[in-house]
């Protein structure tokens, strides 16, 4: 392959566009499989160049799928982006041409080193959570957690930290309805999370989200590893902080006694995220993560695909491999809910991609969604969950969440994700205590530029140095190592204390 022909990535036979591996100057002649063309515009790295003429109103094909329609004549060599490509009048639609086939081969058992809990679940980390029922108790939670910074935890090497889980809600809202249901479900999911060996729940006392009913919904724990305080009953903020510190001090030696032991990968639940996506996301990092997910699922593990607005237009690829018509119908119900939701709020599903996505080469939500779905690999879709519902199926599942990464990942962690895999082309640095978050760079330039924030370089696929399958196998090994205690870059950088962000729906009263 010549240097010239390496400038373009043609992703599927019959595509109307190719993706530039590097910046291409206007007037440059470039070759591709099937011909040569002259760049009629400057084509930034990761952006699309037309391989053939497209008439106004005609669909534009990438990945072998429609990503939009031409709004003016497009000539070979043109830069294809927001100035000449827009959403089609209808999305790709809903297919029940089911291609799901149940696996009949059992992969050999693979293990990681995790913290086995008394209820049978497994943690990848060993934290204590200080969890607020309402924003009014947030500062108290933070003061208690701040009392246990690194120096004070040196005597407890098996304790990963004390984390304050705080938020901006819990009162000034309806006592019933979606808003309260989601908040309670999310808080319960964190309080029950296997990565929290012990929890301390703190309320103010007069909030709508009362602490006692919330505590009644939690999975039982040993009494010494589950405590609660109400500020108005405890005598105020200072007394609550003092009592909270004492309660955590009692938990520390018990939690420190926990040891990692080999456990099957069936206990690993991975939340799939992409943020700060670019034109390479659907070519390198997302397909590599999809290949790793296929390996995970073959060993009995679980992967949670989410971000419903970012599978919009690609939902047919998921319904076609749903384990049953009921699963496909449930996914489509969530897609239709989002269509109604954005209409009610005078929005537009094509509002996503973000400005950063567009700067990186993504033009429409269809293009973004087709790349985002690649994170899910090729296995069957086994179940669909509401936001923050407990995930109780193994294999690939879907959770309905917004596309906003902190809100989406919060729902996944509440559902039980004990590892996050987060692909990024622009440089997202997301941390997620109590769950480790692996950052997967779509391109080598980003990986080198933000080396202390990126855990894995999928850019080697774009560079032609690795296949998707090879990168996926290496990423799966990194997932096992991370689940076994290897620190992620975000953990090394101290990120993850402020990213808890439940989805807020409903009126603020």
Buried (B, 14 or more C-beta within 10 A) or exposed (E): EEEEEBBBBBBEEEBBBBBBBEEBEEEBEBBBEEEEBEBBBBBBBBBBBBBBEBEEEBBBBBBEBBBBBBBEEBEBBBBBBEEBBBBBEEBBEBBEEBEBEEEEEEEEEBBBBBBBBEEEBBBBBBBBBBBBBBBBBBBBBBBBBBBBEEEEBEEBEBBBBBBBBBBEBBBEBEEEEBBBBBBBBBBBBBBBBBBBBBBBBBBBBEBBBBBEEBBEEBBEBEEEBBBBBBBEEBEEBEEBBBBBBEBBEEBBEBBBEBEBEEBBBBBBBBBBBBBBBBBBBBBBBBBBBBBBBBBBBBBBBBBBBBBBBBBBBBBBBBBBBBBBEEBBBBBBEBBEEBBEBBEEEEBEBBEBBBEBBBBBBBBBBBBBBBBBBBBBBBBBBBBBBBBBBEBEBBBBBBBBBBBBBBBBBBBBBBBBBBBBBBBBBBBBBBBBBBBBBBBBBBBBBBBEEBEEBBBBBBBBBBBEEBBBBBBBBBBBEBBBEBBBBBEBBBBEEEBBBEBBBBBBBBEEE
